[in-house]
Amino acid sequence: MRHLRPLALLLAAATLSSCGLVYTDIKVPRGYRTSAPSEVKSAPDDPLVVGKSCNRSAVFLFAWGDASYAAAVKDALGAREGILYDVRADVKVDAYLLGIYAKWCTVVTGRVAKL
């Protein structure tokens, strides 16, 4: 029974960290400074955009993806020329089958001002 305790702790750590025990290649958000409407050439008709970037893990062994703010902002801007301002960032986590498959996403919502 004592031999199962380290395995249980390792499994709990893997579950809580959303990383893989065999392979991990993920990027996570740290910080992002957004511009205020007064700092850019904002207009009332500036479009509202949403961008998303995700990390995934499977079977507690493999983890991959890019859930960084930079990737979410790039997805939000798409082919638009401009600067993102008045940004809100959220994290959405989906875990299936007790975490055997998990998806961790950074969702960025903001307005695009013309350069």
Backbone as CSV, one residue per row, in Angstrom:
resi,resn,N_x,N_y,N_z,CA_x,CA_y,CA_z,C_x,C_y,C_z
1,MET,0.812,-1.186,0.000,0.000,0.000,0.000,0.868,1.267,0.000
2,ARG,2.023,1.201,0.650,2.908,2.355,0.684,3.466,2.677,-0.687
3,HIS,3.558,1.708,-1.559,4.106,1.937,-2.894,3.126,2.678,-3.796
4,LEU,1.868,2.658,-3.454,0.860,3.342,-4.259,0.784,4.834,-3.955
5,ARG,1.227,5.253,-2.775,1.145,6.661,-2.398,1.938,7.567,-3.350
6,PRO,3.203,7.269,-3.690,3.925,8.137,-4.641,3.256,8.180,-6.009
7,LEU,2.723,7.061,-6.456,2.030,7.034,-7.746,0.778,7.896,-7.696
8,ALA,0.035,7.831,-6.600,-1.162,8.653,-6.447,-0.805,10.134,-6.410
9,LEU,0.278,10.491,-5.718,0.715,11.888,-5.679,1.151,12.377,-7.051
10,LEU,1.854,11.543,-7.790,2.290,11.902,-9.134,1.098,12.096,-10.060
11,LEU,0.109,11.226,-9.969,-1.099,11.345,-10.789,-1.870,12.603,-10.418
12,ALA,-1.970,12.920,-9.134,-2.659,14.132,-8.701,-1.929,15.377,-9.205
13,ALA,-0.606,15.375,-9.143,0.175,16.515,-9.631,-0.013,16.705,-11.130
14,ALA,-0.012,15.617,-11.879,-0.212,15.707,-13.330,-1.599,16.225,-13.656
15,THR,-2.591,15.790,-12.914,-3.964,16.225,-13.156,-4.114,17.714,-12.892
16,LEU,-3.542,18.192,-11.805,-3.697,19.589,-11.437,-2.846,20.529,-12.279
17,SER,-1.789,20.046,-12.865,-0.892,20.929,-13.617,-1.198,20.971,-15.105
18,SER,-2.071,20.129,-15.597,-2.406,20.057,-17.025,-1.174,19.840,-17.882
19,CYS,-0.256,19.050,-17.401,0.932,18.767,-18.188,1.036,17.270,-18.420
20,GLY,1.889,16.918,-19.338,2.087,15.516,-19.638,3.290,14.961,-18.905
21,LEU,3.211,13.729,-18.524,4.322,13.091,-17.826,5.426,12.678,-18.788
22,VAL,5.085,12.377,-20.035,6.066,11.929,-21.018,6.510,13.086,-21.911
23,TYR,5.569,13.921,-22.356,5.889,14.994,-23.308,5.083,16.232,-22.946
24,THR,5.747,17.376,-22.839,5.078,18.649,-22.581,5.699,19.715,-23.465
25,ASP,4.865,20.372,-24.256,5.284,21.502,-25.081,4.121,22.482,-25.102
26,ILE,3.998,23.294,-24.056,2.883,24.222,-23.950,3.397,25.626,-23.672
27,LYS,2.577,26.619,-24.001,2.838,28.008,-23.673,1.616,28.519,-22.924
28,VAL,1.858,29.217,-21.824,0.755,29.718,-21.015,0.874,31.234,-20.874
29,PRO,-0.249,31.918,-20.643,-0.202,33.378,-20.511,0.421,33.802,-19.197
30,ARG,1.148,34.882,-19.209,1.740,35.446,-17.997,1.126,36.821,-17.709
31,GLY,1.222,37.712,-18.653,0.699,39.058,-18.456,0.524,39.746,-19.797
32,TYR,-0.398,40.681,-19.840,-0.657,41.392,-21.086,-1.167,42.780,-20.737
33,ARG,-0.548,43.792,-21.278,-1.010,45.156,-21.060,-1.804,45.590,-22.277
34,THR,-3.008,46.020,-22.037,-3.868,46.465,-23.121,-3.897,47.995,-23.169
35,SER,-4.156,48.520,-24.324,-4.301,49.964,-24.483,-5.694,50.382,-24.043
36,ALA,-5.791,51.561,-23.507,-7.081,52.138,-23.141,-7.641,52.878,-24.353
37,PRO,-8.959,53.083,-24.421,-9.530,53.824,-25.558,-8.922,55.214,-25.739
38,SER,-8.474,55.848,-24.648,-7.882,57.190,-24.749,-6.463,57.160,-25.320
39,GLU,-5.828,55.995,-25.359,-4.446,55.882,-25.845,-4.359,55.562,-27.333
40,VAL,-5.468,55.242,-27.962,-5.483,54.901,-29.386,-6.519,55.765,-30.096
41,LYS,-6.521,55.699,-31.412,-7.518,56.424,-32.199,-8.798,55.574,-32.250
42,SER,-9.546,55.605,-31.146,-10.753,54.775,-31.078,-11.944,55.514,-31.683
43,ALA,-12.894,54.715,-32.152,-14.126,55.242,-32.729,-15.283,54.383,-32.232
44,PRO,-16.478,54.939,-32.179,-17.624,54.166,-31.691,-17.940,52.927,-32.542
45,ASP,-17.537,52.956,-33.812,-17.860,51.828,-34.698,-16.713,50.816,-34.813
46,ASP,-15.716,50.891,-33.922,-14.632,49.904,-33.936,-15.215,48.508,-33.686
47,PRO,-14.808,47.530,-34.491,-15.393,46.190,-34.344,-14.928,45.478,-33.072
48,LEU,-15.817,44.681,-32.502,-15.505,43.828,-31.358,-15.049,42.477,-31.908
49,VAL,-13.887,42.015,-31.464,-13.335,40.752,-31.964,-13.045,39.807,-30.800
50,VAL,-13.008,38.514,-31.121,-12.716,37.474,-30.135,-11.641,36.568,-30.709
51,GLY,-10.639,36.260,-29.904,-9.580,35.338,-30.314,-9.389,34.278,-29.254
52,LYS,-8.931,33.121,-29.679,-8.797,31.989,-28.765,-7.512,31.229,-29.076
53,SER,-6.823,30.792,-28.033,-5.642,29.946,-28.197,-5.685,28.891,-27.092
54,CYS,-5.257,27.654,-27.414,-5.490,26.538,-26.495,-4.273,25.635,-26.302
55,ASN,-4.222,25.038,-25.116,-3.331,23.923,-24.797,-4.203,22.687,-24.624
56,ARG,-3.639,21.530,-24.888,-4.362,20.272,-24.712,-3.463,19.263,-24.012
57,SER,-4.081,18.341,-23.303,-3.317,17.237,-22.714,-4.141,15.962,-22.853
58,ALA,-3.438,14.854,-23.006,-4.110,13.561,-23.204,-3.459,12.501,-22.324
59,VAL,-4.294,11.746,-21.658,-3.909,10.575,-20.862,-2.838,10.917,-19.822
60,PHE,-2.756,12.159,-19.392,-1.769,12.620,-18.419,-0.337,12.381,-18.874
61,LEU,-0.142,12.050,-20.134,1.193,11.740,-20.634,1.722,12.790,-21.593
62,PHE,0.847,13.380,-22.392,1.260,14.315,-23.431,0.506,15.633,-23.276
63,ALA,1.214,16.743,-23.457,0.591,18.066,-23.424,1.209,18.923,-24.510
64,TRP,0.388,19.668,-25.228,0.880,20.488,-26.334,-0.046,21.680,-26.531
65,GLY,0.438,22.707,-27.209,-0.381,23.850,-27.577,0.236,25.180,-27.203
66,ASP,-0.449,26.238,-27.581,-0.016,27.605,-27.319,-1.227,28.394,-26.838
67,ALA,-1.390,28.526,-25.535,-2.508,29.276,-24.967,-2.040,30.649,-24.488
68,SER,-1.060,31.214,-25.170,-0.517,32.514,-24.757,-1.428,33.652,-25.201
69,TYR,-1.246,34.805,-24.557,-1.996,35.994,-24.965,-1.644,36.385,-26.398
70,ALA,-0.372,36.267,-26.747,0.056,36.657,-28.100,-0.685,35.852,-29.159
71,ALA,-0.836,34.554,-28.948,-1.547,33.718,-29.920,-3.031,34.067,-29.967
72,ALA,-3.639,34.355,-28.814,-5.056,34.724,-28.781,-5.293,36.073,-29.458
73,VAL,-4.389,37.035,-29.223,-4.513,38.354,-29.868,-4.323,38.227,-31.375
74,LYS,-3.369,37.413,-31.802,-3.151,37.193,-33.238,-4.394,36.581,-33.878
75,ASP,-5.035,35.634,-33.181,-6.267,35.028,-33.689,-7.393,36.057,-33.747
76,ALA,-7.475,36.929,-32.746,-8.528,37.954,-32.719,-8.364,38.960,-33.858
77,LEU,-7.131,39.383,-34.107,-6.903,40.367,-35.165,-7.045,39.762,-36.554
78,GLY,-6.686,38.493,-36.705,-6.784,37.852,-38.011,-5.996,38.629,-39.048
79,ALA,-6.642,39.009,-40.147,-5.990,39.761,-41.225,-6.185,41.268,-41.066
80,ARG,-6.833,41.686,-39.988,-7.085,43.124,-39.782,-5.798,43.872,-39.471
81,GLU,-5.717,45.084,-39.927,-4.636,46.001,-39.562,-5.187,46.877,-38.447
82,GLY,-4.523,46.918,-37.333,-4.983,47.760,-36.237,-4.386,47.322,-34.926
83,ILE,-4.873,47.949,-33.874,-4.395,47.645,-32.529,-5.587,47.257,-31.664
84,LEU,-5.385,46.255,-30.860,-6.439,45.776,-29.976,-6.430,46.611,-28.697
85,TYR,-7.598,47.102,-28.293,-7.696,47.874,-27.055,-8.931,47.450,-26.275
86,ASP,-9.010,47.899,-25.043,-10.132,47.582,-24.159,-10.340,46.053,-24.103
87,VAL,-9.266,45.346,-23.777,-9.223,43.882,-23.868,-9.680,43.233,-22.564
88,ARG,-10.428,42.151,-22.717,-10.793,41.289,-21.599,-10.265,39.899,-21.904
89,ALA,-9.626,39.272,-20.942,-9.084,37.920,-21.136,-9.745,36.965,-20.148
90,ASP,-10.150,35.814,-20.644,-10.767,34.779,-19.833,-10.048,33.459,-20.089
91,VAL,-10.184,32.556,-19.150,-9.641,31.204,-19.311,-10.804,30.233,-19.272
92,LYS,-10.836,29.309,-20.231,-11.882,28.293,-20.296,-11.204,26.930,-20.282
93,VAL,-11.623,26.075,-19.366,-11.041,24.740,-19.237,-12.129,23.703,-19.441
94,ASP,-11.873,22.758,-20.335,-12.753,21.606,-20.543,-11.951,20.359,-20.233
95,ALA,-12.464,19.520,-19.336,-11.796,18.261,-19.003,-12.810,17.137,-19.190
96,TYR,-12.386,16.081,-19.835,-13.266,14.959,-20.139,-12.708,13.681,-19.515
97,LEU,-13.600,12.823,-19.104,-13.228,11.519,-18.548,-12.205,11.661,-17.427
98,LEU,-12.570,12.463,-16.408,-11.712,12.703,-15.246,-10.355,13.284,-15.628
99,GLY,-10.316,14.068,-16.673,-9.080,14.725,-17.073,-8.207,13.922,-18.010
100,ILE,-8.704,12.788,-18.482,-7.900,11.996,-19.427,-7.623,12.822,-20.682
101,TYR,-8.601,13.645,-21.074,-8.369,14.623,-22.139,-8.774,15.981,-21.583
102,ALA,-7.903,16.976,-21.695,-8.213,18.313,-21.199,-7.818,19.359,-22.229
103,LYS,-8.607,20.423,-22.264,-8.359,21.538,-23.175,-8.439,22.812,-22.346
104,TRP,-7.361,23.622,-22.360,-7.237,24.832,-21.560,-7.038,25.989,-22.528
105,CYS,-8.003,26.925,-22.589,-7.963,27.993,-23.593,-7.933,29.380,-22.964
106,THR,-7.192,30.287,-23.606,-7.209,31.702,-23.293,-8.100,32.368,-24.337
107,VAL,-9.132,33.068,-23.885,-10.078,33.741,-24.785,-9.934,35.249,-24.567
108,VAL,-9.613,35.971,-25.629,-9.397,37.416,-25.583,-10.500,38.103,-26.374
109,THR,-11.135,39.107,-25.749,-12.177,39.899,-26.402,-11.761,41.359,-26.326
110,GLY,-11.883,42.075,-27.432,-11.521,43.490,-27.432,-11.976,44.190,-28.697
111,ARG,-11.688,45.460,-28.778,-12.030,46.271,-29.943,-10.766,46.572,-30.739
112,VAL,-10.937,46.725,-32.053,-9.800,46.992,-32.946,-9.862,48.433,-33.425
113,ALA,-8.813,49.197,-33.112,-8.700,50.584,-33.584,-7.815,50.615,-34.832
114,LYS,-8.102,51.526,-35.702,-7.281,51.692,-36.903,-5.945,52.313,-36.530
115,LEU,-4.904,51.934,-37.249,-3.580,52.503,-36.988,-3.442,53.904,-37.517
